[in-house]
Amino acid sequence: MDGALTVVLTFWTAFFTFISAMELLFRDQDPVANRLENATRLQKSQELSIVTQTMQENEHITQIKRKLLLAGLKRKSDLSRFLLFQRVCYVMPFLLSIFMYFFFRTSPQNVLLLGISFGVIFIVIPRVWLLHTIFKRRQEIAKYFPDTLDLLVVALEAGLSFDSALVRVGEEQRRVSTQISRELLFTNHQILVGKSREEALRAFAKRCFVEEVDSFVRAVLQANKLGSSLVKTLRIQADALRKKRKQNIQAQILKAPVKLIFPLLFFIFPTLLVIILGPSLVQIFRYLKVTGVPS
């Protein structure tokens, strides 16, 4: 009796174990659970893609803002205008391709080539314009900053404070360099609204991105930390910038003969040869024809 009971219990235990294993391995999943799991997974992927796209857009906008800041364009409207200009440039190749196809009856192959060419040109145009603006601005600041520093030294020697000297020199330099004037007045405005002088000057150097301005800011900050005379420090800085500008002018003068070699070689010398040897060559060819000598 005990043996039969053991056999029966063993059989039913094995049977239910087998059924449970089959249920776990081969059962169909609940459609509601599947739907919920897929919806959750899709939502997570969409949120991840949105976050990634937002980060990329923010990084792109940050780079554009940094370049616009170097170009002297600090307002929010400047950013929106540049983005609008960029979008118009992106749309222009498509519009020009349609115009060429419908109004000039251009073949599809030529329209494709023209579209690619227009696309490359109009994608490069905003970046080239921005880089050109940055270069011209840096060039203007580097050119007129030594004179600005001299005026700042004179204003400080006259008894003005550093902040008042920034305002005074900024207003005076408006007739010479609008970029330097705007930056000095904007730096003073930042100090007035609560920024520390160190932060405002570092932001000034960052916006200009010119070596002379950077050295000026470092000298002012070092003078403030050490407690030395700001007027003497700026006078030494002004003398150094004046000597550096004089050396740059001398270097440009020494480079002039080397730069003149290529125009002389390719444009002026051939013209002189034609003018000097032209009549002689005509006479030589006439003489050869008269004497019968083959030319």
HELIX and SHEET records of a PDB file:
HELIX    1   1 ASP A    2  PHE A   26  1                                  25    
HELIX    2   2 PRO A   31  LEU A   70  1                                  40    
HELIX    3   3 LYS A   76  PHE A  103  1                                  28    
HELIX    4   4 PRO A  108  GLU A  157  1                                  50    
HELIX    5   5 PHE A  162  GLU A  172  1                                  11    
HELIX    6   6 GLN A  173  ARG A  175  5                                   3    
HELIX    7   7 THR A  178  LEU A  192  1                                  15    
HELIX    8   8 ARG A  197  CYS A  208  1                                  12    
HELIX    9   9 GLU A  211  LEU A  226  1                                  16    
HELIX   10  10 LEU A  230  PRO A  263  1                                  34    
HELIX   11  11 LEU A  264  ILE A  268  3                                   5    
HELIX   12  12 PHE A  269  THR A  291  1                                  23    
END                                                                             
